[in-house]
Amino acid sequence: MKTKKLLSVLLIIVMVVTMVGVLAACNKDNEQKTLRVALPDGTPLLAMANIMDNPVTVGGYKLDFNVIDSSLIGSEITGEKADIAIMPTNAIAKLYSLGADYKIVTSNVFGVLYLIGNADESFTLDKLIGKVIYSIGEQNTPQLVLEKVLRGKLGEDKIVLQSTAESGKVAINYVTSGQQVIAAIKQGKADYGLVGEPAATNATANGLSNLYDLQEGWSEVTGSLNKYPQASLVVKASLAKDKEFINALVKVMTENLNYISDTEKQAGLTGLFKGYGSSVAFPAASIPRCNIDVKWAEDIKADIESYLAIFGMAAPDEGFYYKR
């Protein structure tokens, strides 16, 4: 009898230990299935707005969204803190060349740059000759795209970098913010300005007009149908092996295109992103002009390489691209 009781007690102990082990393993598994998503504050947020609005598991993973200053996105990759990020395409290509173990999956932001100025229904680029442009983005996408378009449209010798007008030339003066661009036009220091969205739409509240779409100019100069892939989705190489998850993530990001086209959703996006720490306001009118899309990177390699070329970067090897 005592032996049977002893066996029963031992059996209960074994069962309890086993259940504790199972629960611990489940808890550990749940912890492992939370992925850090890093998003620079601004337009990249639009590419995942629907998931941020309705946090659900995607392909079995929970997503932990982190809105960060754009200057910190590189450290998310070099420090391998982010499992997933949307970041400048040229930045991830550079970090990959330096050994970052990440894959580019899709491109998602296809340019947000616009020339602004006083109302002019007959504006054409040749009106820039003899005038002054104030622009954001020195030594980065805004400068490189602007100058490529102007050289392609107006001629290789038409650009001078200065703040005063010169006959027969387009004078460009680079400043640090869209607010400075708008102020320069209003004060008569600049005839035109180059800013990104949502600043371009916000400029209309200051009495200015959107005059020219740099993305269309890029397509005309380069022959690309896809504009330029400014920001892209990247994942850790180890995570890229989970094709079920990648497919699920890209699917929900594709569904997001309908989400951000909904006028009711557009009205609430600034508030939604503010809840994650964003400081950027998105007027509804700016959202279609942010050129959010979902294109598999391996399908648009030529466009990616053409874009990287303006930075003087060689084409990445095949290991850069996620293969679906």
Buried (B, 14 or more C-beta within 10 A) or exposed (E): EEEEEEEEEEEEEEEEEEEEEEEEEEEEEEEEEEBBBBBBBBBBBBBBBBBBBEEEEBBEBEBBBBBBEBEBBBEBBEEEBBBBBBBBBBBBBBBBEEEBEBBBBBBBBBBBBBBBBEEEEEBEBEBBBBBBBBBBBBEBBBBBBBBBBBBBBBEEEBBBEEBEBEEEBBBBBBBEEBBBBBBBBBEEBBBBBBBBBBBBBBBBEEEBBBBBBBBEBBBEBBEBEBBBBBBBBBBBBEBBEBEEBBEBBBEBBEEBBEBBEEEEBBEBBBEBBEEEEBEBBBBBBBBEBBBBBBBBBBBBBEBBBBBBBBBEBEBBEEEBBBEB
